[in-house]
Structures are given as structure tokens and as C-alpha cells.
Amino acid sequence: MSEVRISDLVLTDEHSTIELDDTLVSAAEAIIALPRGVLIVLDEGKAKGVITSVQLLQAVANGNNMAESTAADIMNMDLMKVPLDGLLHELVPEMAERRPHAIVAVDSDGNFAGYFSPNDYREAIKRSSA
């Protein structure tokens, strides 16, 4: 098996970040700017949740006030945090079994370092089986 680490993947694309108290208007503007991807919700540099266009549409359908409701109100908190220095071949089985809403990479201090997208997952599978 290859000794590929999480940090060997490109984790800086396919996402944008917002803060817990950002309004849903701000969240919508940020997600519209992404060709595809997710918003990672941060609190002082720590990943706390994820928002996709589905959560935003649900908020609209539920009648949320988009100018007053915040990212914290609608975010999905099913995150799996993986260390940047983690070995892919050790983490892929847990990722596959757990199937979290989002996987985020964190540095040694636990700060958000990148989003592990479905494309990154496919790349990880490819590299870890090489």
C-alpha cells in the first residue's frame, strides 16, 4: 500500500467557509459562487458543520428569515475530522463505514485545514489501492 497522507490531496477546492453567525443570505451568496461544493461552517477556525444547497433550500421552504437566520441554525453537524498527517490507507475504511455528511481535514491544533470532497475520496481510494 502507498504511504499517501491526507495532506497529499488537494483539499482547498470544492468548498468555501463561513462563520456560525453569518446569515443565510451570506451563505446563499457564498454557495452560488461555487460551481459545486459545500460551505464549511467555522467557529474560531474550528469546523463545526456543513451547509449544502439542500439545507439552504430547506430553510427557504420552511420559511426561515434568510436575513436573520444564521448558518448555525441550519448546518449539518455530522462531520468526520481527519488529521492532515493521517495515512489514507488507515482512514479510508473508517470513512467508508461511517459515511459522514462531510469529511474535513484538521491541523495538529484541530483547526480546519481543508474539505475532503467526494472527488478526494475517489482519489484516496485510487491512491491507497496502488
ZIPE-V274027 format. One line per field, one symbol per residue. ss: DSSP state (H for helix, E for strand, - for the rest). phi: phi as a letter, one per 20 degrees, with the letter a starting at -180 (. if undefined). psi: psi as a letter, one per 30 degrees, with the letter a starting at -180 (. if undefined). A space follows every 50 residues. Layout:
ss->???
phi->???
psi->???
This chain:
ss->----EHHH------EEEEE---EHHHHHHHHH-----EEEEEE--EEEEE E-HHHHHHHHH--------EHHHH-E--EEEEE---EHHHHHHHHHHH-- -EEEEE-----EEEEE-HHHHHHHHHHH--
phi->.feedgffeedddmbcdcegeffffffffffffefaqcdeedclnefdac cdfffffffffengffedfdgffcfededddcfgefegfeegfffffflf fbdcecefenegcrdefgffffffffffef
psi->kkhkleffljgglglllllegklfeeeeeeeefkekalkkkljhfkkfak klfeeeeeeeefgkjffelleffflkgikkkkkegkkefefeeeeeeehl elkkkkafggkkflkjleeeeeeeeeeff.
